[in-house]
Amino acid sequence: MIHNLSFQNSIANQFLAQLRDVNVQNNRLLFRENMERIGNIFAYEISKHLDYKEIEVETPLGIAKSFIPNSKIVLCTILRAGLPLYNGILDFFDDANNSFIAAYRKNHKDGTFEISLEYITCPDLTGVTLILIDPMLATGASIEKTLESLAEYGKYEQLHIVSIIASSFGVNHIKRLYPNAHLWMAAEDEELTAKSYIVPGLGDAGDLAFGKKLQE
């Protein structure tokens, strides 16, 4: 199931436009803040797809019935670029358990690359709603590798994959591998470069949020 925020105009368009804008990107604090804001919006929208239970709340004047989420949630983010987006989602799912994965593109001299996972920490995923967070869904290789690695931690019940920008190639790849997953994005861009960067995209989300990394 595809959930594209740009299908309907909302304030998310403004946050995304600022994330893309080269004249705004030098404001690193605002870049992270806009990622978090979009994370808030994603969390609210995802909450509509959770299971709920009815409770009674005592007020100063009586008893009120309410419905609260009944789903066990695990948020999993790919370090480091996913952290601001993850923080925005965690703001709304404050009782969620959390998983962290360090992954990066290991480039080869012939121009190809592979996804290398260096670190993973994860709770039991049995029966949970897993929300996997990676701000850029390009080829889908990082998502695929991550989900393969998470398989040993239990079988989740529901899967949500959250990206700010996704390529059409990546969307089709993940849909083919995980047809029951919910794919969330603020926009879908059609083009990938020869080095598998999204066009127009927004650049390197990790570098823009936290500063350039030392290249090998």
C-alpha positions in Angstrom: 0.0 0.0 0.0 1.5 3.4 -1.1 0.9 6.5 1.1 2.3 9.6 -0.7 1.8 12.8 1.2 2.2 14.9 -1.9 -1.0 13.4 -3.4 -2.8 15.9 -1.2 -1.6 19.4 -0.5 -0.7 20.0 3.1 1.9 21.8 5.2 4.3 18.9 4.5 4.8 20.4 1.1 6.5 23.4 2.7 8.8 21.3 4.9 9.8 19.2 1.9 10.4 22.3 -0.3 12.8 23.7 2.3 14.6 20.3 2.6 15.2 20.3 -1.2 16.1 24.0 -1.5 19.9 24.6 -1.9 19.4 28.1 -0.6 18.0 26.8 2.7 20.0 23.6 3.1 23.0 25.5 4.7 20.8 25.9 7.7 21.6 22.6 9.3 19.3 23.1 12.3 16.3 23.9 10.1 17.1 20.9 7.9 16.9 18.6 10.9 13.8 20.4 12.2 12.0 19.9 8.9 12.9 16.2 8.9 11.4 15.9 12.4 8.3 17.8 11.4 7.6 15.5 8.5 8.3 12.6 10.9 5.5 14.0 13.1 3.1 14.0 10.1 4.1 10.5 9.2 3.5 9.3 12.7 0.0 10.8 12.8 -0.9 9.2 9.5 0.5 5.8 10.5 -1.5 6.0 13.7 -4.7 5.7 11.6 -3.7 2.1 10.6 -3.0 0.8 14.1 -5.2 -1.4 16.3 -7.0 0.4 19.2 -8.6 -0.6 22.4 -11.3 1.2 24.5 -10.4 2.6 27.9 -12.1 4.6 30.6 -10.5 7.8 31.8 -11.4 9.4 35.1 -11.9 13.2 34.8 -12.6 15.6 37.6 -16.3 15.4 36.7 -16.8 11.8 35.7 -15.7 9.0 33.4 -14.9 9.4 29.7 -14.4 6.6 27.2 -11.5 6.8 24.9 -9.6 4.7 22.3 -5.9 4.3 22.5 -3.4 2.3 20.3 -3.2 -1.3 21.2 -0.4 -2.1 18.8 3.1 -3.0 20.1 5.4 -0.7 18.1 9.1 -1.0 17.2 10.8 1.9 15.5 13.9 1.0 13.5 16.1 3.6 12.0 19.1 3.4 9.7 22.0 5.5 11.1 22.9 8.2 10.7 20.7 10.0 8.2 17.5 8.6 9.7 17.9 10.1 13.1 15.9 13.3 12.7 13.1 11.6 10.9 13.1 8.9 13.6 13.0 11.6 16.4 9.9 13.1 14.8 8.1 9.7 14.7 9.2 8.9 18.2 7.6 12.1 19.5 4.2 10.6 18.8 5.0 6.9 19.6 6.7 7.6 23.0 6.1 4.1 24.3 7.7 2.4 21.3 10.6 0.0 21.5 13.5 0.9 19.3 16.0 -0.7 17.0 19.1 0.9 15.4 21.1 -0.2 12.4 24.4 1.2 11.0 24.4 0.8 7.3 26.3 2.4 4.5 27.2 2.1 0.8 30.5 0.3 0.3 31.6 1.6 -3.1 33.8 -0.4 -5.4 36.3 0.9 -8.0 34.1 -0.2 -10.9 31.4 2.2 -9.8 29.1 -0.5 -8.2 28.4 -0.7 -4.5 27.0 -3.0 -1.8 25.2 -2.3 1.4 27.3 -3.0 4.5 25.7 -3.4 7.9 28.1 -2.7 10.7 25.9 -2.7 13.8 22.4 -3.7 14.8 20.5 -3.7 18.1 16.9 -4.9 18.2 14.2 -6.1 20.6 11.9 -9.0 19.9 9.8 -8.3 16.8 7.3 -11.1 17.3 3.8 -9.8 16.6 4.8 -6.1 16.6 4.1 -3.2 14.2 7.5 -2.5 12.7 8.2 1.0 11.4 11.4 1.1 9.4 12.8 4.6 8.9 15.2 5.6 6.1 14.9 9.2 4.7 15.9 8.3 1.1 14.6 5.2 -0.7 16.8 5.0 -3.8 17.4 1.4 -5.0 15.7 -0.2 -2.0 18.9 -2.2 -1.3 19.3 -0.7 2.3 15.7 -1.6 3.2 16.1 -5.1 1.7 19.3 -5.8 3.6 17.9 -4.4 6.8 14.8 -6.5 6.7 16.8 -9.6 5.9 18.9 -8.9 9.0 15.9 -8.2 11.2 14.3 -11.6 10.3 16.2 -13.4 13.1 14.6 -11.2 15.7 11.0 -12.5 15.2 8.1 -12.2 12.8 6.4 -8.8 12.9 2.7 -8.5 12.3 2.6 -5.2 10.3 5.4 -3.4 8.4 5.6 0.4 7.6 8.5 1.7 5.6 9.0 5.5 5.9 11.1 7.7 3.6 11.0 11.4 2.9 11.8 10.9 -0.8 11.5 7.6 -2.7 12.5 6.8 -6.3 10.1 5.0 -8.5 12.6 2.2 -8.9 13.0 1.7 -5.2 9.2 1.8 -4.7 8.7 -0.9 -7.3 11.5 -3.0 -5.9 10.2 -2.9 -2.3 6.6 -3.5 -3.4 7.7 -6.6 -5.2 9.6 -8.0 -2.2 7.2 -6.9 0.5 3.7 -6.6 -1.1 1.9 -6.3 2.2 4.1 -3.4 3.5 2.8 0.1 3.9 5.2 2.5 2.0 5.2 6.1 3.2 6.8 9.0 1.4 6.5 12.7 1.1 7.3 12.6 -2.6 8.3 10.1 -5.3 10.9 11.0 -7.8 11.3 9.1 -11.1 15.0 9.4 -11.9 18.1 7.6 -10.5 21.6 8.6 -11.6 24.2 6.0 -12.7 25.4 6.0 -9.1 21.9 5.4 -7.8 21.2 8.9 -6.4 17.6 10.2 -6.6 16.9 13.1 -9.0 15.9 15.8 -8.2 16.0 14.4 -4.6 17.7 16.6 -2.1 21.3 15.5 -1.9 22.9 13.5 0.9 20.5 13.7 3.9 23.1 12.5 6.4 25.6 15.1 5.3 23.0 17.9 5.3 21.8 17.0 8.8 25.1 16.3 10.5 28.0 17.5 8.3 30.1 15.8 5.7 31.7 12.5 6.6 35.3 11.6 5.9 35.4 9.8 2.5 37.5 6.6 2.3 
